[in-house]
Amino acid sequence: MRVVRRLVALSLLLTLTGCDSIQIRAAFNPAVQEVSGLVSTVTISTASDGGAIVTVTILNLQRSGSDDFTTTTFCGNHVSQFPLGSQVQVNFTPGSACSTIIAIIVG
């Protein structure tokens, strides 16, 4: 947020000093979250979402350089996109029963 404030202040300053063609565009979506780590386990299951039964993928990641694990549940069957032992980064929007995947980076 500090960066956005500085960009706005800079554009105002430049506009006031004679530069008349400055455009600043920024996108900030606080709803998007990220999780990353080494794929430890990945399973398919079901969950109740507002009375409906939905298919979910349960992903267990080991955080890099530690013994900490994090588990995230994604809507749908994404098991094939998470090879065991691979390093992944997942961008997603959280939901009540499961989260919706935006992007998966395997590397």
LOKOL-816769 format. One record per residue: residue number from 1; chain; x, y, z of N, C-alpha, C, O, CB in turn. Coordinates in Angstrom, 1 decimal. Glycine has a CB too. Example, Ala and Ser with C-alpha at 12.3 -4.5 7.8 and 13.67 -1.06 7.14 Angstrom:
REM residues 2
nr:kette:n_xx:n_yy:n_zz:ca_xx:ca_yy:ca_zz:c_xx:c_yy:c_zz:o_xx:o_yy:o_zz:cb_xx:cb_yy:cb_zz
1:A:13.2:-5.7:7.8:12.3:-4.5:7.8:13.2:-3.3:7.8:14.2:-3.3:8.5:11.3:-4.5:9.0
2:A:12.8:-2.2:7.1:13.7:-1.1:7.1:12.9:0.0:7.9:13.4:1.1:8.0:14.1:-0.6:5.7
END
This chain:
REM residues 107
nr:kette:n_xx:n_yy:n_zz:ca_xx:ca_yy:ca_zz:c_xx:c_yy:c_zz:o_xx:o_yy:o_zz:cb_xx:cb_yy:cb_zz
1:A:0.8:-1.2:0.0:0.0:0.0:0.0:0.9:1.3:0.0:0.5:2.3:-0.6:-0.9:0.0:1.2
2:A:2.0:1.2:0.7:2.9:2.3:0.7:3.4:2.7:-0.7:3.6:3.8:-1.0:4.1:2.0:1.6
3:A:3.7:1.6:-1.5:4.1:1.9:-2.9:3.1:2.6:-3.7:3.4:3.6:-4.4:4.5:0.5:-3.6
4:A:1.8:2.3:-3.5:0.7:3.0:-4.3:0.7:4.4:-3.8:0.5:5.3:-4.7:-0.6:2.3:-4.0
5:A:0.8:4.7:-2.5:0.8:6.1:-2.1:1.9:6.9:-2.6:1.8:8.0:-3.0:0.8:6.1:-0.5
6:A:3.1:6.3:-2.7:4.3:7.0:-3.2:4.1:7.2:-4.7:4.4:8.3:-5.2:5.5:6.1:-3.0
7:A:3.5:6.3:-5.5:3.3:6.5:-6.9:2.3:7.6:-7.1:2.5:8.4:-8.0:2.8:5.2:-7.5
8:A:1.2:7.7:-6.3:0.3:8.7:-6.4:0.9:10.1:-6.1:0.7:11.0:-6.9:-0.9:8.5:-5.5
9:A:1.7:10.1:-5.1:2.3:11.4:-4.7:3.3:11.8:-5.8:3.4:13.0:-6.1:3.1:11.2:-3.4
10:A:4.1:10.9:-6.3:5.0:11.2:-7.4:4.3:11.7:-8.7:4.7:12.7:-9.3:5.8:10.0:-7.8
11:A:3.2:11.1:-9.0:2.4:11.5:-10.2:1.9:12.9:-10.0:1.8:13.7:-10.9:1.3:10.5:-10.6
12:A:1.4:13.2:-8.8:0.8:14.5:-8.5:1.9:15.5:-8.6:1.8:16.6:-9.1:0.2:14.5:-7.1
13:A:3.1:15.2:-8.0:4.2:16.1:-8.1:4.7:16.4:-9.5:4.9:17.6:-9.9:5.4:15.6:-7.3
14:A:4.8:15.4:-10.3:5.2:15.6:-11.7:4.2:16.3:-12.5:4.5:17.1:-13.4:5.5:14.2:-12.3
15:A:2.9:16.1:-12.2:1.8:16.8:-12.9:1.9:18.3:-12.6:1.7:19.1:-13.5:0.4:16.2:-12.5
16:A:2.1:18.6:-11.3:2.2:20.0:-10.9:3.4:20.7:-11.4:3.4:21.9:-11.5:2.1:20.1:-9.4
17:A:4.4:19.9:-11.8:5.7:20.6:-12.2:5.8:20.6:-13.8:6.8:21.0:-14.3:6.9:19.9:-11.7
18:A:4.7:20.2:-14.5:4.7:20.4:-15.9:4.6:19.2:-16.7:4.4:19.3:-17.9:5.9:21.2:-16.3
19:A:4.8:18.0:-16.2:4.7:16.8:-17.0:3.2:16.5:-17.1:2.6:16.2:-16.1:5.5:15.6:-16.4
20:A:2.7:16.5:-18.3:1.3:16.4:-18.4:0.8:15.0:-19.0:-0.4:14.9:-19.4:0.7:17.5:-19.3
21:A:1.7:14.1:-19.2:1.2:12.8:-19.8:1.7:11.6:-19.0:2.3:10.7:-19.5:1.7:12.7:-21.2
22:A:1.4:11.6:-17.7:1.8:10.5:-16.9:0.6:9.6:-16.6:-0.5:10.1:-16.2:2.4:10.9:-15.5
23:A:0.7:8.3:-16.8:-0.3:7.4:-16.5:0.2:6.3:-15.5:1.3:5.8:-15.7:-0.9:6.7:-17.8
24:A:-0.5:6.1:-14.5:-0.1:5.0:-13.5:-1.3:4.1:-13.4:-2.4:4.5:-13.1:0.2:5.6:-12.1
25:A:-1.0:2.8:-13.6:-2.1:1.8:-13.4:-1.6:0.8:-12.4:-0.4:0.3:-12.4:-2.4:1.1:-14.8
26:A:-2.5:0.4:-11.5:-2.1:-0.6:-10.5:-3.3:-1.5:-10.3:-4.4:-1.1:-10.3:-1.7:0.1:-9.2
27:A:-2.9:-2.8:-10.0:-4.0:-3.7:-9.7:-3.6:-4.4:-8.3:-2.5:-4.8:-8.1:-4.1:-4.8:-10.8
28:A:-4.6:-4.4:-7.5:-4.4:-5.0:-6.1:-5.6:-5.8:-5.8:-6.7:-5.2:-5.6:-4.0:-3.9:-5.1
29:A:-5.5:-7.0:-5.6:-6.6:-7.9:-5.3:-6.3:-8.6:-4.0:-5.6:-9.7:-4.0:-6.9:-8.9:-6.4
30:A:-6.7:-8.1:-2.8:-6.4:-8.7:-1.6:-7.0:-10.1:-1.3:-6.6:-10.8:-0.4:-6.8:-7.8:-0.4
31:A:-8.0:-10.4:-2.2:-8.6:-11.7:-2.0:-7.8:-12.9:-2.5:-8.0:-14.0:-2.1:-10.0:-11.7:-2.8
32:A:-6.8:-12.6:-3.4:-5.9:-13.6:-3.9:-4.8:-14.0:-2.9:-4.2:-13.1:-2.4:-5.3:-13.2:-5.3
33:A:-4.7:-15.3:-2.6:-3.7:-15.7:-1.7:-2.7:-16.7:-2.4:-3.0:-17.1:-3.5:-4.3:-16.4:-0.5
34:A:-1.6:-17.0:-1.8:-0.6:-17.8:-2.4:-0.1:-18.8:-1.3:0.0:-18.5:-0.2:0.6:-17.0:-2.9
35:A:0.2:-20.0:-1.8:0.8:-21.0:-1.0:1.8:-21.7:-1.8:1.7:-21.9:-3.0:-0.3:-22.1:-0.4
36:A:3.0:-22.1:-1.2:4.0:-22.7:-1.9:4.8:-23.7:-1.1:4.7:-23.6:0.2:5.0:-21.7:-2.5
37:A:5.4:-24.7:-1.7:6.2:-25.7:-1.0:6.3:-26.9:-1.8:6.0:-27.0:-3.0:5.5:-26.0:0.3
38:A:6.9:-28.0:-1.1:7.1:-29.3:-1.7:5.9:-30.1:-1.6:5.4:-30.3:-0.4:8.4:-29.9:-1.1
39:A:5.4:-30.7:-2.6:4.2:-31.6:-2.6:4.5:-32.8:-1.7:5.3:-33.6:-2.1:3.6:-31.9:-4.0
40:A:3.8:-32.9:-0.6:4.0:-34.1:0.3:2.9:-35.1:0.0:3.2:-36.3:-0.2:3.9:-33.6:1.8
41:A:1.6:-34.7:0.0:0.5:-35.6:-0.3:-0.5:-34.8:-1.1:-0.6:-33.6:-0.9:-0.1:-36.2:0.9
42:A:-1.2:-35.5:-1.9:-2.4:-34.8:-2.7:-3.4:-35.9:-2.8:-3.2:-37.0:-3.4:-1.9:-34.2:-4.1
43:A:-4.6:-35.6:-2.4:-5.7:-36.6:-2.4:-7.0:-35.9:-2.9:-7.2:-34.7:-2.8:-6.0:-37.2:-1.0
44:A:-7.9:-36.8:-3.4:-9.2:-36.3:-3.9:-10.2:-36.7:-2.8:-10.1:-37.8:-2.3:-9.5:-36.8:-5.3
45:A:-11.2:-35.9:-2.6:-12.2:-36.2:-1.6:-13.5:-35.4:-1.9:-13.6:-34.9:-3.1:-11.7:-35.8:-0.1
46:A:-14.4:-35.4:-1.0:-15.6:-34.6:-1.2:-15.8:-33.7:0.0:-15.3:-34.0:1.1:-16.9:-35.5:-1.5
47:A:-16.6:-32.6:-0.2:-16.9:-31.7:0.9:-18.3:-31.2:0.7:-18.8:-31.2:-0.4:-15.9:-30.6:1.1
48:A:-18.9:-30.7:1.8:-20.3:-30.1:1.7:-20.1:-28.6:1.6:-19.4:-28.0:2.4:-21.1:-30.5:3.0
49:A:-20.7:-28.1:0.5:-20.6:-26.7:0.3:-22.1:-26.1:0.1:-22.7:-26.2:-0.9:-19.8:-26.4:-1.0
50:A:-22.6:-25.6:1.2:-24.0:-25.1:1.2:-25.0:-26.1:0.9:-26.0:-25.8:0.3:-24.1:-24.0:0.2
51:A:-24.8:-27.3:1.4:-25.7:-28.4:1.2:-25.4:-29.3:0.0:-25.9:-30.4:-0.1:-27.1:-27.9:1.1
52:A:-24.6:-28.8:-0.9:-24.2:-29.6:-2.1:-22.9:-30.3:-1.8:-22.0:-29.8:-1.1:-24.1:-28.7:-3.3
53:A:-22.7:-31.5:-2.3:-21.5:-32.2:-2.2:-20.6:-31.9:-3.4:-21.0:-32.1:-4.5:-21.8:-33.8:-2.1
54:A:-19.4:-31.4:-3.1:-18.5:-31.1:-4.2:-17.2:-31.9:-4.1:-16.8:-32.3:-3.0:-18.1:-29.5:-4.1
55:A:-16.5:-32.1:-5.2:-15.2:-32.8:-5.3:-14.2:-31.8:-4.9:-14.2:-30.6:-5.4:-15.0:-33.4:-6.7
56:A:-13.2:-32.2:-4.1:-12.1:-31.3:-3.7:-10.8:-32.0:-3.7:-10.7:-33.3:-3.7:-12.4:-30.8:-2.2
57:A:-9.8:-31.3:-3.9:-8.4:-31.8:-3.9:-7.7:-31.2:-2.6:-7.7:-30.0:-2.4:-7.6:-31.3:-5.2
58:A:-7.2:-32.1:-1.8:-6.5:-31.8:-0.6:-5.0:-31.8:-0.8:-4.5:-32.9:-1.0:-7.0:-32.7:0.7
59:A:-4.4:-30.7:-0.7:-3.0:-30.6:-1.0:-2.2:-30.3:0.3:-2.5:-29.4:1.1:-2.7:-29.5:-2.0
60:A:-1.2:-31.1:0.6:-0.3:-31.0:1.8:1.0:-30.6:1.3:1.7:-31.4:0.6:-0.3:-32.3:2.7
61:A:1.5:-29.4:1.6:2.8:-28.9:1.2:3.8:-28.8:2.4:3.4:-28.4:3.5:2.7:-27.6:0.5
62:A:5.0:-29.2:2.1:6.1:-28.9:3.1:6.7:-27.6:2.8:7.2:-27.4:1.6:7.1:-30.1:3.2
63:A:6.8:-26.7:3.7:7.4:-25.4:3.4:8.9:-25.5:3.2:9.5:-26.3:4.0:7.0:-24.4:4.5
64:A:9.4:-24.8:2.3:10.8:-24.9:2.0:11.7:-24.6:3.2:11.5:-23.6:3.9:11.2:-23.9:0.8
65:A:12.7:-25.5:3.3:13.7:-25.3:4.4:13.2:-25.5:5.8:13.8:-25.1:6.8:14.2:-24.0:4.3
66:A:12.0:-26.2:6.0:11.5:-26.4:7.3:10.8:-27.7:7.4:10.6:-28.4:6.5:10.6:-25.2:7.7
67:A:10.4:-28.0:8.6:9.5:-29.2:8.9:8.1:-28.8:9.0:7.3:-29.6:9.4:10.0:-29.9:10.2
68:A:7.7:-27.6:8.6:6.3:-27.1:8.7:5.6:-27.6:7.4:6.1:-27.6:6.3:6.3:-25.6:8.8
69:A:4.3:-28.0:7.7:3.4:-28.4:6.6:2.2:-27.5:6.6:1.8:-27.0:7.6:3.0:-29.9:6.7
70:A:1.6:-27.3:5.4:0.4:-26.5:5.3:-0.5:-27.3:4.4:-0.1:-27.9:3.4:0.7:-25.1:4.7
71:A:-1.8:-27.4:4.8:-2.8:-28.1:4.0:-3.8:-27.1:3.5:-4.4:-26.3:4.2:-3.5:-29.2:4.9
72:A:-4.1:-27.3:2.2:-5.1:-26.4:1.5:-6.1:-27.3:0.7:-5.6:-28.2:0.1:-4.4:-25.3:0.6
73:A:-7.3:-26.9:0.7:-8.4:-27.7:0.0:-8.8:-26.9:-1.2:-9.3:-25.7:-1.0:-9.5:-28.1:0.9
74:A:-8.7:-27.4:-2.4:-9.1:-26.8:-3.6:-10.4:-27.4:-4.2:-10.5:-28.6:-4.1:-8.0:-26.8:-4.6
75:A:-11.2:-26.6:-4.8:-12.4:-27.1:-5.5:-12.1:-27.8:-6.7:-11.2:-27.4:-7.5:-13.4:-25.9:-5.8
76:A:-12.7:-29.0:-6.9:-12.4:-29.8:-8.2:-11.3:-30.8:-8.0:-10.7:-30.9:-7.0:-12.1:-28.8:-9.3
77:A:-11.1:-31.6:-9.1:-10.1:-32.6:-9.1:-8.8:-32.0:-9.8:-8.8:-31.9:-11.0:-10.6:-33.9:-9.8
78:A:-7.8:-31.7:-9.0:-6.5:-31.2:-9.5:-5.3:-32.1:-9.2:-4.2:-31.6:-9.2:-6.3:-29.8:-9.0
79:A:-5.6:-33.3:-8.8:-4.6:-34.2:-8.4:-3.4:-34.3:-9.4:-2.3:-34.3:-9.0:-5.1:-35.6:-8.1
80:A:-3.8:-34.5:-10.7:-2.7:-34.6:-11.7:-1.8:-33.4:-11.9:-0.8:-33.5:-12.5:-3.4:-35.0:-13.0
81:A:-2.2:-32.3:-11.3:-1.4:-31.1:-11.5:-0.4:-30.9:-10.4:0.4:-29.9:-10.4:-2.3:-29.9:-11.5
82:A:-0.4:-31.8:-9.4:0.5:-31.7:-8.3:1.4:-33.0:-8.1:1.0:-33.8:-7.3:-0.3:-31.4:-7.0
83:A:2.4:-33.1:-9.0:3.3:-34.3:-8.8:4.0:-34.4:-7.5:4.5:-33.4:-7.0:4.3:-34.3:-10.0
84:A:3.9:-35.5:-6.9:4.5:-35.7:-5.6:6.0:-35.4:-5.6:6.7:-35.7:-6.6:4.4:-37.2:-5.1
85:A:6.5:-34.7:-4.6:7.9:-34.3:-4.5:8.3:-33.1:-5.3:9.5:-32.7:-5.3:8.7:-35.5:-5.0
86:A:7.3:-32.5:-6.0:7.7:-31.3:-6.8:7.4:-30.0:-6.0:6.6:-30.0:-5.1:6.8:-31.3:-8.1
87:A:8.2:-29.0:-6.4:8.0:-27.7:-5.8:6.9:-27.0:-6.5:6.9:-26.9:-7.8:9.3:-26.8:-5.8
88:A:5.9:-26.4:-5.8:4.8:-25.7:-6.5:4.5:-24.4:-5.8:4.8:-24.2:-4.6:3.5:-26.6:-6.5
89:A:3.8:-23.5:-6.5:3.3:-22.3:-6.0:1.8:-22.3:-6.6:1.6:-22.4:-7.8:4.1:-21.0:-6.4
90:A:0.9:-22.0:-5.7:-0.5:-21.9:-6.1:-1.1:-20.6:-5.7:-1.0:-20.2:-4.5:-1.3:-23.1:-5.5
91:A:-1.7:-19.9:-6.6:-2.4:-18.7:-6.4:-3.9:-19.0:-6.4:-4.4:-19.7:-7.3:-2.1:-17.5:-7.4
92:A:-4.7:-18.6:-5.4:-6.0:-19.0:-5.3:-6.9:-18.0:-4.5:-6.3:-17.1:-3.9:-6.1:-20.3:-4.6
93:A:-8.2:-18.1:-4.7:-9.1:-17.3:-3.9:-9.8:-18.2:-2.9:-10.3:-19.3:-3.3:-10.2:-16.5:-4.8
94:A:-9.8:-17.9:-1.6:-10.3:-18.7:-0.6:-11.9:-18.8:-0.7:-12.5:-17.8:-1.1:-9.9:-18.3:0.8
95:A:-12.4:-20.0:-0.3:-13.8:-20.2:-0.2:-14.2:-20.8:1.1:-13.3:-21.1:1.9:-14.3:-21.0:-1.4
96:A:-15.5:-21.1:1.3:-15.9:-21.6:2.6:-15.6:-23.1:2.7:-15.0:-23.6:3.7:-17.4:-21.4:2.8
97:A:-15.9:-23.9:1.7:-15.6:-25.3:1.7:-14.3:-25.7:1.0:-13.6:-26.6:1.4:-16.8:-26.1:1.1
98:A:-14.0:-24.9:0.0:-12.8:-25.1:-0.8:-12.4:-23.8:-1.5:-13.2:-22.9:-1.6:-13.0:-26.2:-1.8
99:A:-11.1:-23.7:-1.9:-10.6:-22.6:-2.5:-10.5:-22.8:-4.0:-10.4:-23.9:-4.5:-9.2:-22.2:-2.0
100:A:-10.6:-21.7:-4.8:-10.6:-21.8:-6.3:-9.2:-21.4:-6.8:-8.7:-20.3:-6.5:-11.7:-20.8:-6.9
101:A:-8.6:-22.3:-7.5:-7.3:-22.1:-8.1:-7.3:-21.1:-9.2:-8.2:-21.1:-10.1:-6.7:-23.4:-8.6
102:A:-6.4:-20.2:-9.1:-6.2:-19.2:-10.2:-5.0:-19.6:-11.1:-5.1:-19.6:-12.3:-5.9:-17.7:-9.6
103:A:-3.9:-20.0:-10.4:-2.7:-20.4:-11.2:-1.9:-21.4:-10.4:-1.8:-21.3:-9.2:-1.8:-19.2:-11.6
104:A:-1.3:-22.3:-11.1:-0.4:-23.3:-10.5:1.0:-23.2:-11.2:1.0:-23.3:-12.5:-0.9:-24.8:-10.6
105:A:2.0:-23.0:-10.5:3.4:-23.0:-11.1:4.2:-24.2:-10.5:4.4:-24.2:-9.3:4.1:-21.6:-10.8
106:A:4.5:-25.1:-11.3:5.3:-26.3:-10.9:6.8:-26.0:-11.3:7.0:-25.7:-12.5:4.8:-27.6:-11.5
107:A:7.7:-26.2:-10.4:9.1:-25.9:-10.8:10.0:-26.4:-9.8:11.2:-26.3:-9.9:9.3:-24.5:-11.0
END
